[in-house]
Amino acid sequence: MLYSLHEIQRSFLEPLADLAGATAEMLGGQALFPAQLLRANCALVHRLGKSYDKPAFGLRTVAAHGREVTVVEETLATRPFCRLVRFARSSEEPTIAAALASDPRVLVCAPLSGHHPTLLRDTVATLLRDHDVYITDWIDAREVPIEAGPFHLDDYVAWIAAFIRQLGAADLHVVSVCQPTVPVLAAISLMAAAGEVTPRTLTLMGGPIDARESPTVVNRLATDKPLAWFEANMIHRVPGNHPGRGRAVYPGFLQLTAFVMMNASRHAESYRTYWFDQLRGAAGAAGVEMHERFYDEYNAVLDMDAAYYLETVRTVFQEFSLARGTWDVSGQRVRPAAITQTALFTIEGELDDISGLGQTAAAHALCSGIPAARKRHTVASGCGHYGLFSGHRWRDSIYPELRAFIRAHVTP
């Protein structure tokens, strides 16, 4: 019922938002204060009332090896809830093409926790300077017909392992951001325990490997409420106007509300500044563009299948199964100590309010089979959660360390 009410509300807000947006556009460039005031008000109403669809990665070119090279998205594998996408780089210059072909291969495991994988656009764009990049492009559960069946946390682990095999583990470097650090570590642990070749490196960034460390608001919510509360209050059925009608999901709009409420005053201030920038006209154009670019991404959310969501809450945030060594995936115990050949790099943000300090670093104790010389940990000073993979701290401070780590382990 809540999901249907949300859709009804959207149907009423959309025409108002469209009208406000058109009015703001029409009043652009007006010098009279009343017109500027109306334009600022309409622009704000438009932004607050419009729907935000999944953005495109939009990566068409990148600077690599001293040249501007072409980038094309290629889908290498499609599963009901995920696509494996490659950002293929090319150049007509033979020497540049050869250099691109020799760059390390990197699989970016994007979060399935509310936002679309395009949230990692800056991550991918930066990696493309020096790497052959692939990403897990998760599909909105409301777009997946119910006939495809549910999506489980065990499926997540299995699919990551399958993608690693498909890309060739022996020469692959895996970068996992936030939520997937847990299932990715599980996938590689199971591969190692089975005697399979594992990736050359594994980088875990701001993830809840052990959510008992420095618990955040997110962690405390999971431990304060029983799983039955999440099932009763967070799970809803997709209404009939979507391909996934009838599917039980954790709706993206609920997740977005939770994100916003965690930092409500900061978001309110951002929209207040946006209104003033609109009022200033050309003088505030840079601020308007920055605000719209961020919130076009931030407000675009997806639904998660109920089975996956509830199993993640229980396994990762209530039972701490990976950290306690009690997690079984498809009947197999997850033992990170089985990993011996993969180098490990963990990255945390000093001010991360999603995955607290120590949660990601906990992987080092679990991965006791990896020699100390093949382990690295860093804490990004003054960095929050999103700054780990987007923005100037990512590009200027964190990425150079990640690039050096990968290069140090390109050959055995």
C-alpha positions as CSV (number, residue, x, y, z in Angstrom):
1,M,0.0,0.0,0.0
2,L,2.8,2.5,0.9
3,Y,4.5,1.9,-2.5
4,S,1.2,2.6,-4.3
5,L,0.6,5.7,-2.3
6,H,4.1,6.9,-3.2
7,E,3.3,6.3,-6.9
8,I,0.1,8.3,-6.6
9,Q,2.0,11.2,-4.9
10,R,4.5,11.1,-7.7
11,S,1.8,11.3,-10.3
12,F,0.5,14.5,-8.7
13,L,3.9,16.1,-8.2
14,E,5.3,15.4,-11.6
15,P,3.1,17.9,-13.5
16,L,3.7,20.6,-10.9
17,A,7.5,19.9,-11.1
18,D,7.4,20.0,-14.9
19,L,5.5,23.3,-14.9
20,A,7.8,24.8,-12.3
21,G,10.8,23.7,-14.4
22,A,9.4,25.2,-17.6
23,T,8.7,28.5,-15.8
24,A,12.2,28.7,-14.3
25,E,13.6,28.1,-17.8
26,M,11.4,30.7,-19.4
27,L,12.5,33.3,-16.7
28,G,16.2,32.6,-17.3
29,G,18.1,35.8,-17.9
30,Q,15.5,38.1,-16.5
31,A,17.0,41.2,-14.7
32,L,14.0,42.3,-12.7
33,F,14.0,41.1,-9.0
34,P,10.4,39.8,-9.0
35,A,11.2,37.6,-12.0
36,Q,14.4,36.4,-10.4
37,L,12.6,35.6,-7.2
38,L,9.9,33.6,-9.1
39,R,12.6,31.8,-11.1
40,A,14.4,30.8,-7.9
41,N,11.2,29.5,-6.3
42,C,10.2,27.6,-9.4
43,A,13.6,26.0,-9.8
44,L,13.5,24.8,-6.2
45,V,10.0,23.4,-6.6
46,H,11.2,21.6,-9.8
47,R,14.2,20.0,-8.1
48,L,12.2,18.9,-5.0
49,G,9.2,17.5,-7.0
50,K,10.8,15.8,-10.0
51,S,11.6,12.2,-10.4
52,Y,15.2,11.1,-10.8
53,D,15.8,8.3,-13.2
54,K,19.0,6.2,-13.4
55,P,21.7,8.5,-14.8
56,A,24.0,7.4,-17.6
57,F,27.7,6.8,-16.9
58,G,28.2,9.1,-19.9
59,L,31.9,8.3,-20.2
60,R,32.8,8.9,-23.9
61,T,36.5,9.8,-23.7
62,V,39.3,9.7,-21.2
63,A,42.9,10.9,-21.1
64,A,45.2,7.9,-21.1
65,H,48.8,7.5,-22.0
66,G,49.0,11.1,-23.0
67,R,46.2,11.0,-25.5
68,E,42.4,11.4,-25.5
69,V,41.0,8.0,-26.2
70,T,37.5,6.8,-26.9
71,V,35.4,4.9,-24.3
72,V,32.5,2.6,-25.2
73,E,30.3,0.7,-22.8
74,E,30.1,-3.0,-23.6
75,T,27.8,-5.5,-21.8
76,L,29.8,-8.8,-21.3
77,A,27.2,-10.7,-19.2
78,T,23.6,-10.2,-18.3
79,R,21.8,-11.8,-15.3
80,P,18.3,-10.9,-14.0
81,F,19.6,-8.4,-11.5
82,C,23.0,-7.4,-12.8
83,R,25.0,-6.6,-15.9
84,L,28.8,-7.0,-16.2
85,V,29.9,-3.9,-18.1
86,R,33.2,-3.1,-19.7
87,F,34.4,0.5,-20.4
88,A,36.4,-0.4,-23.5
89,R,39.0,2.2,-24.5
90,S,40.4,2.5,-28.0
91,S,42.8,4.5,-30.1
92,E,43.7,4.6,-33.7
93,E,47.3,5.1,-32.8
94,P,49.0,1.7,-32.7
95,T,51.4,2.6,-29.9
96,I,48.6,4.0,-27.7
97,A,46.3,1.0,-28.5
98,A,49.1,-1.3,-27.4
99,A,49.6,0.6,-24.2
100,L,45.9,0.4,-23.5
101,A,45.9,-3.3,-24.1
102,S,48.7,-3.8,-21.6
103,D,47.0,-1.9,-18.7
104,P,45.9,-3.9,-15.7
105,R,42.4,-5.3,-15.7
106,V,40.2,-4.0,-12.8
107,L,36.7,-5.2,-11.8
108,V,34.9,-2.5,-9.8
109,C,32.2,-4.1,-7.6
110,A,29.6,-1.4,-7.2
111,P,27.3,-1.2,-4.2
112,L,23.8,-2.7,-4.2
113,S,22.5,-0.5,-1.3
114,G,20.1,2.0,-2.8
115,H,22.0,4.1,-5.3
116,H,22.7,3.1,-8.9
117,P,26.3,2.0,-9.8
118,T,26.6,5.3,-11.6
119,L,27.4,6.8,-8.2
120,L,30.9,5.4,-8.9
121,R,31.2,7.4,-12.2
122,D,34.2,9.4,-10.8
123,T,35.8,6.1,-9.6
124,V,35.5,4.6,-13.0
125,A,36.6,7.7,-14.9
126,T,39.7,8.0,-12.8
127,L,40.6,4.3,-13.0
128,L,40.2,4.5,-16.8
129,R,43.3,6.7,-17.0
130,D,45.5,3.7,-16.3
131,H,43.3,0.5,-16.3
132,D,41.0,-1.7,-18.3
133,V,37.8,-1.2,-16.2
134,Y,34.7,-3.4,-15.7
135,I,31.8,-2.8,-13.3
136,T,28.9,-4.7,-11.8
137,D,25.9,-2.7,-13.0
138,W,23.0,-3.6,-10.7
139,I,19.4,-3.5,-12.1
140,D,16.5,-1.9,-10.2
141,A,14.5,-4.8,-8.7
142,R,11.2,-3.2,-9.7
143,E,12.3,-3.7,-13.4
144,V,12.8,-7.5,-12.9
145,P,9.7,-9.6,-13.5
146,I,8.7,-11.7,-10.6
147,E,9.0,-14.8,-12.8
148,A,12.8,-14.3,-12.5
149,G,12.5,-15.4,-8.9
150,P,14.1,-13.8,-5.8
151,F,17.7,-12.6,-5.5
152,H,19.6,-13.9,-2.5
153,L,22.9,-12.8,-0.8
154,D,24.2,-16.2,-1.8
155,D,23.4,-15.3,-5.4
156,Y,25.4,-12.1,-5.0
157,V,28.5,-14.1,-3.9
158,A,28.1,-16.6,-6.7
159,W,27.8,-14.0,-9.4
160,I,30.9,-12.1,-8.2
161,A,32.8,-15.4,-8.3
162,A,31.5,-16.1,-11.8
163,F,32.4,-12.6,-13.1
164,I,35.9,-13.0,-11.7
165,R,36.3,-16.3,-13.5
166,Q,35.0,-14.8,-16.7
167,L,37.5,-12.0,-16.6
168,G,40.4,-14.3,-15.7
169,A,41.3,-14.2,-12.0
170,A,45.1,-14.6,-12.6
171,D,45.4,-11.1,-14.1
172,L,42.5,-9.4,-12.4
173,H,42.5,-6.7,-9.7
174,V,39.2,-6.3,-7.8
175,V,38.1,-3.0,-6.2
176,S,35.1,-3.3,-3.9
177,V,33.3,-0.1,-2.6
178,C,31.2,-0.1,0.5
179,Q,28.5,-2.8,0.7
180,P,30.0,-5.4,-1.6
181,T,33.2,-5.7,0.4
182,V,31.5,-8.5,2.4
183,P,30.1,-10.6,-0.5
184,V,33.3,-10.0,-2.6
185,L,35.6,-11.1,0.2
186,A,33.3,-14.2,0.7
187,A,33.5,-15.0,-3.1
188,I,37.3,-14.9,-3.2
189,S,37.5,-16.8,0.1
190,L,35.4,-19.6,-1.3
191,M,37.4,-19.7,-4.6
192,A,40.6,-19.9,-2.6
193,A,39.2,-22.7,-0.4
194,A,38.2,-24.6,-3.5
195,G,41.8,-24.4,-4.9
196,E,40.9,-21.9,-7.6
197,V,43.1,-19.1,-8.8
198,T,42.1,-15.9,-7.0
199,P,42.6,-12.3,-8.2
200,R,46.0,-10.7,-8.1
201,T,44.8,-7.9,-5.7
202,L,41.7,-7.1,-3.7
203,T,41.0,-3.5,-2.6
204,L,38.2,-3.0,0.0
205,M,37.0,0.6,0.4
206,G,34.8,1.8,3.3
207,G,32.9,-1.5,3.9
208,P,31.3,-3.3,6.8
209,I,33.6,-6.3,7.1
210,D,33.0,-6.2,10.8
211,A,30.2,-3.8,11.6
212,R,30.9,-4.2,15.4
213,E,33.8,-1.8,15.0
214,S,33.0,1.9,15.6
215,P,29.3,1.4,15.0
216,T,27.5,4.2,13.1
217,V,23.9,5.2,13.0
218,V,23.3,2.6,10.2
219,N,24.8,-0.1,12.4
220,R,22.9,0.8,15.5
221,L,19.6,0.8,13.7
222,A,20.2,-2.8,12.6
223,T,21.1,-4.0,16.0
224,D,18.3,-2.0,17.8
225,K,15.5,-3.6,15.7
226,P,14.8,-7.3,15.2
227,L,14.7,-8.7,11.7
228,A,10.9,-9.0,11.9
229,W,10.7,-5.2,12.3
230,F,12.6,-4.7,9.0
231,E,10.4,-7.2,7.2
232,A,7.2,-5.6,8.5
233,N,8.2,-1.9,8.0
234,M,10.7,-1.9,5.1
235,I,9.4,-4.5,2.7
236,H,6.7,-3.5,0.1
237,R,5.3,-4.9,-3.1
238,V,6.1,-3.2,-6.5
239,P,2.8,-1.8,-7.9
240,G,1.4,-2.8,-11.2
241,N,2.9,-0.1,-13.4
242,H,6.3,-1.6,-13.3
243,P,7.7,-4.8,-14.9
244,G,8.5,-6.2,-11.4
245,R,4.9,-5.8,-10.2
246,G,4.2,-8.0,-7.2
247,R,7.9,-8.4,-6.3
248,A,8.7,-7.9,-2.6
249,V,11.4,-5.1,-2.3
250,Y,13.0,-2.6,-0.1
251,P,12.0,0.5,-2.1
252,G,14.6,3.0,-3.1
253,F,12.5,5.9,-1.9
254,L,12.6,4.6,1.7
255,Q,16.3,4.2,1.4
256,L,16.7,7.7,0.1
257,T,14.6,9.1,3.0
258,A,17.0,7.3,5.4
259,F,20.0,8.7,3.7
260,V,18.6,12.3,3.8
261,M,17.5,12.0,7.5
262,M,21.0,11.0,8.5
263,N,22.2,14.4,7.5
264,A,19.0,16.4,7.3
265,S,20.5,19.8,8.2
266,R,23.3,19.5,5.7
267,H,20.8,18.7,2.8
268,A,18.5,21.5,3.9
269,E,21.4,23.9,3.8
270,S,22.4,22.7,0.4
271,Y,18.9,23.4,-1.0
272,R,18.9,26.8,0.7
273,T,22.2,27.6,-1.0
274,Y,20.8,26.4,-4.3
275,W,17.9,28.8,-4.0
276,F,20.2,31.7,-3.3
277,D,22.4,30.7,-6.2
278,Q,19.4,30.6,-8.5
279,L,18.4,34.1,-7.3
280,R,21.9,35.4,-8.1
281,G,21.5,34.3,-11.7
282,A,24.8,34.1,-13.7
283,A,26.8,34.8,-10.6
284,G,25.5,31.7,-9.0
285,A,25.6,29.4,-12.1
286,A,28.6,27.4,-10.9
287,G,26.9,26.6,-7.6
288,V,23.7,25.7,-9.4
289,E,25.5,23.3,-11.7
290,M,27.4,21.6,-8.9
291,H,24.2,21.1,-6.8
292,E,22.2,19.7,-9.7
293,R,25.0,17.4,-10.8
294,F,25.3,15.9,-7.2
295,Y,21.6,15.6,-6.5
296,D,20.8,14.1,-10.0
297,E,22.9,11.2,-8.8
298,Y,22.1,11.2,-5.1
299,N,18.3,11.3,-5.6
300,A,18.3,8.5,-8.2
301,V,17.7,5.3,-6.3
302,L,16.8,1.7,-7.0
303,D,14.7,-1.0,-5.2
304,M,16.4,-4.0,-3.7
305,D,14.9,-7.5,-3.7
306,A,13.5,-8.3,-0.3
307,A,15.4,-11.6,0.2
308,Y,18.7,-10.0,-0.5
309,Y,18.0,-7.0,1.7
310,L,16.8,-8.9,4.7
311,E,19.6,-11.5,4.4
312,T,22.2,-8.7,4.3
313,V,20.7,-7.0,7.4
314,R,20.8,-10.3,9.3
315,T,24.1,-11.6,8.1
316,V,26.2,-8.5,8.0
317,F,24.7,-6.1,10.5
318,Q,23.0,-8.3,13.1
319,E,24.9,-11.6,13.2
320,F,28.3,-10.3,12.0
321,S,28.7,-13.8,10.4
322,L,31.8,-13.0,8.3
323,A,33.7,-11.5,11.2
324,R,32.6,-14.3,13.6
325,G,33.5,-17.1,11.1
326,T,30.0,-18.5,11.1
327,W,28.8,-17.6,7.5
328,D,27.9,-20.5,5.2
329,V,27.2,-19.7,1.5
330,S,25.4,-22.5,-0.3
331,G,26.5,-24.9,2.4
332,Q,30.2,-23.8,2.3
333,R,31.8,-22.1,5.2
334,V,33.4,-18.7,4.3
335,R,37.0,-18.8,5.5
336,P,39.0,-15.7,4.5
337,A,42.1,-17.3,5.9
338,A,42.1,-19.6,2.9
339,I,43.2,-16.6,0.7
340,T,47.0,-16.8,0.2
341,Q,47.8,-15.5,-3.2
342,T,45.8,-12.2,-3.4
343,A,47.3,-9.0,-2.1
344,L,45.0,-7.0,0.2
345,F,44.5,-3.2,0.4
346,T,42.0,-1.7,2.8
347,I,41.0,2.0,2.6
348,E,38.9,3.9,5.2
349,G,37.8,7.5,5.6
350,E,38.6,9.2,8.9
351,L,35.1,10.8,9.0
352,D,33.1,7.9,7.4
353,D,29.6,8.0,8.9
354,I,28.4,4.9,7.0
355,S,31.2,2.3,7.7
356,G,33.1,3.4,10.9
357,L,36.8,3.3,11.3
358,G,38.1,-0.3,11.8
359,Q,35.2,-2.0,10.0
360,T,37.1,-2.4,6.8
361,A,40.5,-2.9,8.4
362,A,39.1,-5.9,10.1
363,A,39.7,-7.8,6.9
364,H,43.4,-8.0,7.7
365,A,42.9,-10.2,10.8
366,L,40.5,-12.4,8.9
367,C,42.8,-12.8,5.9
368,S,45.6,-14.4,8.1
369,G,46.9,-16.5,5.1
370,I,48.0,-13.4,3.2
371,P,51.6,-12.5,4.1
372,A,52.1,-9.1,5.8
373,A,54.3,-7.9,3.0
374,R,51.2,-8.2,0.6
375,K,48.9,-6.2,2.9
376,R,48.3,-2.5,3.0
377,H,46.0,-0.2,5.0
378,T,45.4,3.5,4.8
379,V,43.0,6.0,6.4
380,A,42.2,9.0,4.3
381,S,42.5,12.1,6.6
382,G,39.4,14.4,6.7
383,C,37.5,12.1,4.3
384,G,33.9,11.0,4.6
385,H,32.2,8.0,3.0
386,Y,31.6,9.4,-0.4
387,G,34.9,11.1,-0.5
388,L,36.6,7.7,-0.6
389,F,35.5,7.1,-4.2
390,S,34.4,10.5,-5.5
391,G,35.8,14.0,-5.5
392,H,39.2,15.6,-5.1
393,R,40.4,13.4,-2.1
394,W,39.7,10.3,-4.2
395,R,41.4,11.6,-7.3
396,D,44.3,13.4,-5.7
397,S,45.2,11.3,-2.6
398,I,43.5,7.9,-2.6
399,Y,43.7,7.0,-6.3
400,P,47.5,7.4,-6.5
401,E,47.9,5.0,-3.6
402,L,45.6,2.5,-5.2
403,R,47.3,2.8,-8.6
404,A,50.7,2.2,-7.0
405,F,49.3,-0.8,-5.1
406,I,48.0,-2.4,-8.3
407,R,51.2,-1.7,-10.2
408,A,53.2,-3.3,-7.4
409,H,51.3,-6.5,-7.9
410,V,50.9,-6.7,-11.6
411,T,53.4,-9.5,-11.9
412,P,53.7,-12.4,-9.5
